[in-house]
Amino acid sequence: MIVFNAPVQQDKIIETLTSFNEEGISYEFVEKKGIKLYFKSATDDQEAAAKKAKEIIKGTPYGGVLYFQVTVEEGWVKCKKMDCL
């Protein structure tokens, strides 16, 4: 799971990443929690997908001045009603 910590421009980040589909990398928005945006990527190399996501956002007109952090959370599972225990 790729996680963006971004306090502003969240809608633009979501729009930019979900419309990207190149080099075998695409992103699917999962959810927002506070300033965190969670994305799935179909690629096996999540670190490379996170690095590419950062490059994509930095390459936009708004991304060059935007403060954000991109990380990878391994083993992330979304549970509902405690059915994952």
Backbone as ProteinMPNN parsed JSONL, in Angstrom:
{"seq_chain_A": "MIVFNAPVQQDKIIETLTSFNEEGISYEFVEKKGIKLYFKSATDDQEAAAKKAKEIIKGTPYGGVLYFQVTVEEGWVKCKKMDCL", "coords_chain_A": {"N_chain_A": [[0.853, -1.165, 0.0], [0.6, 2.147, -0.881], [1.281, 5.184, 0.639], [0.392, 8.505, 0.91], [1.32, 11.329, 2.639], [-0.17, 14.179, 2.865], [-1.121, 17.377, 3.409], [-2.51, 19.259, 1.881], [-4.039, 19.874, -1.363], [-5.117, 17.366, -1.896], [-7.235, 16.286, -3.456], [-6.318, 16.823, -6.034], [-3.99, 15.274, -6.091], [-5.088, 12.692, -5.889], [-6.622, 12.633, -8.277], [-4.581, 12.965, -10.213], [-2.897, 10.698, -9.805], [-4.663, 8.482, -10.1], [-5.34, 8.682, -12.743], [-3.055, 8.033, -14.052], [-1.305, 5.719, -16.043], [1.12, 4.1, -17.026], [4.165, 2.541, -18.135], [3.604, 0.079, -17.022], [2.617, 0.66, -14.546], [0.043, 1.602, -12.427], [-2.406, 3.34, -10.438], [-4.69, 2.94, -7.765], [-7.077, 4.584, -5.907], [-7.687, 4.127, -2.499], [-8.494, 4.92, 0.179], [-9.028, 7.767, 2.384], [-7.549, 9.046, 5.275], [-7.536, 11.42, 7.498], [-4.726, 13.329, 6.908], [-3.63, 11.432, 5.327], [-3.423, 9.604, 2.328], [-4.385, 6.685, 0.788], [-3.213, 4.344, -1.541], [-3.466, 1.717, -3.941], [-1.303, -0.264, -5.939], [-0.825, -2.07, -8.903], [1.587, -3.213, -9.436], [4.346, -5.379, -8.578], [6.551, -4.371, -7.277], [6.427, -2.328, -4.857], [7.933, -0.282, -3.722], [9.193, 0.879, -5.929], [6.913, 1.779, -7.252], [6.003, 3.669, -5.414], [8.1, 5.515, -5.49], [7.857, 6.324, -8.16], [5.303, 7.488, -8.042], [5.831, 9.708, -6.438], [7.557, 11.105, -8.164], [5.773, 11.625, -10.249], [3.897, 13.387, -9.043], [5.617, 15.482, -8.235], [6.279, 16.405, -10.725], [4.121, 17.846, -11.613], [2.357, 21.01, -12.11], [1.488, 21.975, -9.598], [2.812, 20.334, -7.811], [5.526, 20.889, -7.473], [5.853, 22.771, -5.478], [4.675, 21.711, -3.351], [4.396, 20.294, -0.129], [4.922, 17.062, 0.809], [4.892, 13.556, 1.711], [5.858, 10.291, 0.777], [5.252, 6.941, 1.421], [5.643, 3.369, 1.911], [3.476, 0.974, 3.096], [3.7, -2.098, 4.378], [1.931, -5.209, 4.5], [-0.599, -4.217, 4.945], [-3.948, -4.362, 5.744], [-7.325, -4.024, 5.156], [-9.916, -4.038, 7.361], [-13.263, -4.88, 8.167], [-15.719, -4.599, 10.596], [-14.302, -6.218, 12.347], [-13.748, -8.649, 11.064], [-11.338, -9.671, 10.262], [-9.841, -10.772, 12.213]], "CA_chain_A": [[0.0, 0.0, 0.0], [1.352, 3.399, -0.984], [0.637, 6.179, 1.489], [0.793, 9.904, 0.764], [1.015, 12.265, 3.719], [-0.273, 15.461, 2.166], [-2.18, 18.155, 4.05], [-3.253, 20.071, 0.903], [-4.095, 19.398, -2.755], [-5.401, 15.935, -1.894], [-8.069, 15.937, -4.609], [-5.462, 16.845, -7.223], [-3.115, 14.096, -6.018], [-5.92, 11.534, -6.227], [-6.945, 12.714, -9.705], [-3.361, 12.77, -10.993], [-2.406, 9.317, -9.722], [-5.619, 7.503, -10.623], [-5.384, 8.784, -14.2], [-1.758, 7.59, -14.576], [-1.19, 4.302, -16.402], [2.257, 3.983, -17.924], [5.289, 1.722, -17.67], [3.078, -1.024, -16.222], [2.263, 1.145, -13.214], [-1.192, 2.378, -12.283], [-2.742, 3.545, -9.032], [-6.104, 2.933, -7.407], [-7.296, 5.23, -4.622], [-8.368, 3.234, -1.564], [-9.201, 5.712, 1.188], [-8.386, 8.921, 3.003], [-7.637, 9.132, 6.735], [-6.844, 12.653, 7.878], [-3.877, 13.815, 5.82], [-3.087, 10.275, 4.621], [-4.132, 9.063, 1.183], [-3.939, 5.314, 0.558], [-3.333, 3.891, -2.921], [-2.97, 0.399, -4.334], [-0.679, -0.32, -7.248], [-0.83, -3.458, -9.378], [2.949, -3.699, -9.608], [4.911, -6.14, -7.46], [7.565, -3.556, -6.607], [5.739, -1.181, -4.265], [8.907, 0.801, -3.516], [9.339, 1.553, -7.225], [5.647, 2.47, -7.51], [5.975, 4.851, -4.534], [9.066, 6.464, -6.048], [7.26, 6.859, -9.379], [4.204, 8.365, -7.631], [6.439, 10.962, -5.996], [8.029, 11.782, -9.371], [4.596, 12.103, -10.989], [3.343, 14.562, -8.37], [6.618, 16.559, -8.31], [6.298, 16.885, -12.097], [2.934, 18.642, -11.918], [2.524, 22.434, -11.758], [1.27, 22.193, -8.16], [3.652, 19.447, -7.013], [6.86, 21.425, -7.227], [5.864, 23.588, -4.259], [3.845, 20.992, -2.388], [5.085, 19.487, 0.875], [4.279, 15.77, 1.028], [5.773, 12.411, 1.952], [5.314, 9.045, 0.231], [5.819, 5.756, 2.059], [5.007, 2.091, 1.607], [3.094, 0.212, 4.29], [3.593, -3.526, 4.074], [1.01, -5.986, 5.322], [-1.796, -3.42, 5.238], [-5.201, -5.069, 5.472], [-8.484, -3.245, 5.569], [-10.88, -4.919, 8.008], [-14.553, -4.322, 8.515], [-16.434, -5.306, 11.655], [-13.4, -7.172, 13.01], [-13.771, -9.945, 10.41], [-9.99, -10.069, 9.901], [-9.144, -11.34, 13.365]], "C_chain_A": [[0.9, 1.228, 0.0], [0.582, 4.471, -0.227], [1.253, 7.55, 1.235], [0.393, 10.63, 2.034], [1.023, 13.638, 3.077], [-1.425, 16.264, 2.767], [-3.029, 18.98, 3.078], [-3.18, 19.421, -0.478], [-4.41, 17.904, -2.867], [-6.236, 15.505, -3.094], [-7.244, 15.896, -5.895], [-4.516, 15.643, -7.244], [-3.89, 12.851, -6.423], [-6.201, 11.503, -7.727], [-5.729, 12.399, -10.573], [-2.927, 11.307, -10.981], [-3.376, 8.31, -10.314], [-5.746, 7.574, -12.145], [-4.074, 8.328, -14.852], [-1.792, 6.092, -14.868], [-0.116, 4.182, -17.47], [3.296, 3.071, -17.292], [4.829, 0.558, -16.8], [2.686, -0.634, -14.812], [0.963, 1.942, -13.302], [-1.531, 2.419, -10.798], [-4.253, 3.551, -8.85], [-6.239, 3.555, -6.022], [-8.127, 4.311, -3.743], [-9.172, 4.032, -0.544], [-8.356, 6.876, 1.669], [-8.623, 8.848, 4.501], [-6.835, 10.342, 7.162], [-6.039, 13.185, 6.712], [-3.286, 12.664, 5.003], [-4.016, 9.83, 3.499], [-3.54, 7.695, 0.88], [-4.234, 4.9, -0.876], [-2.832, 2.46, -3.044], [-2.325, 0.546, -5.693], [-0.557, -1.786, -7.641], [0.574, -4.041, -9.527], [3.43, -4.46, -8.372], [5.903, -5.317, -6.646], [6.916, -2.272, -6.08], [6.681, -0.004, -4.017], [9.099, 1.593, -4.809], [8.078, 2.336, -7.57], [5.534, 3.731, -6.655], [6.922, 5.925, -5.064], [8.495, 7.121, -7.301], [6.121, 7.824, -9.047], [4.739, 9.718, -7.186], [6.929, 11.774, -7.189], [6.865, 12.38, -10.157], [4.071, 13.392, -10.361], [4.325, 15.729, -8.428], [6.664, 17.174, -9.709], [5.085, 17.704, -12.505], [3.178, 20.108, -11.555], [2.355, 22.709, -10.264], [2.245, 21.406, -7.293], [5.025, 19.973, -6.67], [6.971, 22.234, -5.948], [5.086, 22.929, -3.124], [4.708, 20.198, -1.413], [4.295, 18.207, 1.072], [5.339, 14.693, 1.226], [5.085, 11.177, 1.391], [6.032, 7.883, 0.903], [5.085, 4.513, 1.568], [4.711, 1.408, 2.928], [2.874, -1.231, 3.867], [2.577, -4.179, 4.996], [-0.25, -5.256, 5.7], [-3.02, -4.201, 4.83], [-6.339, -4.198, 5.982], [-9.528, -4.21, 6.11], [-12.176, -4.167, 8.279], [-15.187, -5.221, 9.562], [-15.604, -6.446, 12.251], [-13.389, -8.547, 12.352], [-12.387, -10.425, 9.991], [-9.254, -10.761, 11.046], [-9.184, -12.848, 13.359]], "O_chain_A": [[1.841, 1.326, 0.788], [-0.62, 4.644, -0.427], [2.467, 7.732, 1.331], [-0.761, 10.55, 2.457], [2.081, 14.195, 2.781], [-2.584, 15.867, 2.643], [-4.15, 19.362, 3.414], [-2.361, 18.535, -0.721], [-4.008, 17.256, -3.834], [-5.967, 14.461, -3.688], [-7.453, 15.03, -6.744], [-4.272, 15.063, -8.302], [-3.401, 12.044, -7.213], [-6.037, 10.468, -8.372], [-5.831, 11.657, -11.55], [-2.624, 10.74, -12.031], [-2.945, 7.364, -10.974], [-6.213, 6.621, -12.769], [-3.994, 8.247, -16.078], [-2.25, 5.299, -14.045], [-0.409, 4.164, -18.665], [3.306, 2.857, -16.079], [5.576, 0.097, -15.937], [2.449, -1.5, -13.97], [0.811, 2.832, -14.139], [-1.009, 1.634, -10.006], [-4.994, 4.095, -9.67], [-5.595, 3.109, -5.072], [-9.148, 3.778, -4.18], [-10.382, 3.846, -0.414], [-7.156, 6.963, 1.407], [-9.745, 8.62, 4.952], [-5.605, 10.305, 7.19], [-6.591, 13.464, 5.647], [-2.513, 12.906, 4.075], [-5.226, 9.697, 3.686], [-2.325, 7.562, 0.731], [-5.348, 5.075, -1.37], [-1.904, 2.045, -2.35], [-2.741, 1.373, -6.504], [-0.226, -2.636, -6.814], [0.723, -5.247, -9.724], [2.97, -4.207, -7.258], [6.07, -5.552, -5.449], [6.866, -1.26, -6.779], [6.261, 1.15, -4.097], [9.162, 2.822, -4.789], [8.161, 3.435, -8.118], [5.025, 4.75, -7.121], [6.58, 7.107, -5.083], [8.629, 8.33, -7.487], [5.983, 8.863, -9.692], [4.167, 10.756, -7.519], [6.742, 12.99, -7.23], [6.956, 13.496, -10.667], [3.827, 14.374, -11.063], [3.905, 16.865, -8.651], [7.046, 18.334, -9.863], [5.027, 18.205, -13.627], [4.091, 20.418, -10.79], [3.02, 23.593, -9.725], [2.48, 21.782, -6.144], [5.626, 19.55, -5.682], [8.061, 22.37, -5.391], [4.872, 23.529, -2.071], [5.642, 19.51, -1.824], [3.127, 18.251, 1.459], [6.52, 14.898, 0.944], [3.869, 11.031, 1.513], [7.262, 7.842, 0.95], [4.052, 4.598, 0.904], [5.591, 1.278, 3.779], [1.968, -1.535, 3.091], [2.388, -3.748, 6.133], [-0.912, -5.622, 6.671], [-3.121, -4.654, 3.69], [-6.305, -3.703, 7.108], [-9.976, -5.104, 5.393], [-12.172, -2.973, 8.582], [-15.192, -6.445, 9.431], [-16.136, -7.497, 12.611], [-13.053, -9.53, 13.012], [-12.274, -11.505, 9.411], [-8.154, -11.278, 10.852], [-8.641, -13.483, 14.263]]}, "name": "protein", "num_of_chains": 1, "seq": "MIVFNAPVQQDKIIETLTSFNEEGISYEFVEKKGIKLYFKSATDDQEAAAKKAKEIIKGTPYGGVLYFQVTVEEGWVKCKKMDCL"}
